[in-house]
Amino acid sequence: MAGPKKIDRIKVVQDIINRKKSTNYLEIGVLAGDAFLRIKSRRKWAVDPDFMISPAKKIRYYFKNPYNILNKYFRMESDVFFDTQMPMLSEYGIDVAFVDGLHTFEQSLQDVQNTLKYLNKNGVIVLHDCNPVSEAAAYPATSIAQVRKINPPGFDGIWNGDVWKTIAYLRATRKDLRVFVLDCDFGLGVVTQGAPENMLDYSADAVQNLSYRDLSENRKSLLNLKDARFIEEFLKNRK
Ligand SMILES: C[S@@+](CC[C@H](N)C(=O)[O-])C[C@H]1O[C@@H](n2cnc3c(N)ncnc32)[C@H](O)[C@@H]1O
């Protein structure tokens, strides 16, 4: 008998879409479409300057998941997407976004802030890579190629960058957002409109200066880290 399904980014995003009967899904940073092509949602927008999805794979996934027939692909960086697609985003709004583009604090924060401008009421942002397992995985850099070149001690090919600081930043500065991180799949940050459970007592500059050591010593409180199954309780208690 199959056990319970592993809780990962795909399950969390799909559970949110299903529970909220969402139609408008945005994914920033798509690569080979491992998540994007599996997600079932009426409108799906994919943003990546460097897609790695072959035409044959796209066709295969029309059959595996017919929701893919209406997909819209935007081969561009996320900042350009938000600058050029204002009319579409304003018309429909975003129900669920999976933010998984460039793994820097600055860009992940910018992606979340831009998404928030179009997030529909009760919309949810899921931010990948918020709970790096090692200092090497959390190495602040501008690309994985750069991290490979530097090859910090302990680097094993996994790069989450300093996306975790976006969670700390939002938890320190935004009184209007509820923010927590699910402890699965390198840390899935969940951001919604609403009152925070509690806030961090840091200035924006202090967040910028946090180190990996600060994270490893205060992981639970900095990230508002929750067991992955918390997503079920969270969704049950929300409209
Ligand atoms: C980790 S991969 C995404 C994986 C995918 N979300 C999944 O779950 O299978 C990160 C992707 O972000 C893309 N990326 C990098 N910088 C970006 C930017 N500024 N805007 C959008 N995507 C970006 C990269 O090209 C890469 O394909």
The ligand as a MOL file (V3000), in Angstrom:
LIG
                    3D

  0  0  0     0  0            999 V3000
M  V30 BEGIN CTAB
M  V30 COUNTS 27 29 0 0 0
M  V30 BEGIN ATOM
M  V30 1 C 16.2460 26.0890 -9.3670 0
M  V30 2 S 15.8030 26.4530 -10.9930 0 CHG=1
M  V30 3 C 14.0410 26.3500 -10.9710 0
M  V30 4 C 13.5000 24.9740 -10.6930 0
M  V30 5 C 11.9960 24.7980 -10.8310 0
M  V30 6 N 11.2250 25.8220 -10.1720 0
M  V30 7 C 11.5560 23.4570 -10.2750 0
M  V30 8 O 10.9590 23.4130 -9.1980 0
M  V30 9 O 11.8420 22.4490 -10.9110 0 CHG=-1
M  V30 10 C 16.0990 28.1640 -11.0610 0
M  V30 11 C 15.7890 28.8070 -12.4040 0
M  V30 12 O 15.7410 30.2050 -12.2090 0
M  V30 13 C 16.0940 30.8130 -13.4310 0
M  V30 14 N 16.4460 32.2010 -13.1900 0
M  V30 15 C 17.6450 32.7320 -12.8670 0
M  V30 16 N 17.5540 34.0570 -12.7700 0
M  V30 17 C 16.2770 34.3900 -13.0450 0
M  V30 18 C 15.5540 35.6110 -13.1060 0
M  V30 19 N 16.1490 36.7910 -12.8680 0
M  V30 20 N 14.2440 35.5670 -13.4200 0
M  V30 21 C 13.6110 34.3950 -13.6570 0
M  V30 22 N 14.2370 33.2060 -13.5940 0
M  V30 23 C 15.5580 33.2080 -13.3060 0
M  V30 24 C 17.2400 29.9540 -13.9390 0
M  V30 25 O 17.3770 30.1040 -15.3530 0
M  V30 26 C 16.8010 28.5570 -13.5280 0
M  V30 27 O 16.1870 27.9040 -14.6040 0
M  V30 END ATOM
M  V30 BEGIN BOND
M  V30 1 1 1 2
M  V30 2 1 2 3
M  V30 3 1 2 10
M  V30 4 1 3 4
M  V30 5 1 4 5
M  V30 6 1 5 6
M  V30 7 1 5 7
M  V30 8 2 7 8
M  V30 9 1 7 9
M  V30 10 1 10 11
M  V30 11 1 11 12
M  V30 12 1 11 26
M  V30 13 1 12 13
M  V30 14 1 13 14
M  V30 15 1 13 24
M  V30 16 1 14 15
M  V30 17 1 14 23
M  V30 18 2 15 16
M  V30 19 1 16 17
M  V30 20 1 17 18
M  V30 21 2 17 23
M  V30 22 1 18 19
M  V30 23 2 18 20
M  V30 24 1 20 21
M  V30 25 2 21 22
M  V30 26 1 22 23
M  V30 27 1 24 25
M  V30 28 1 24 26
M  V30 29 1 26 27
M  V30 END BOND
M  V30 END CTAB
M  END
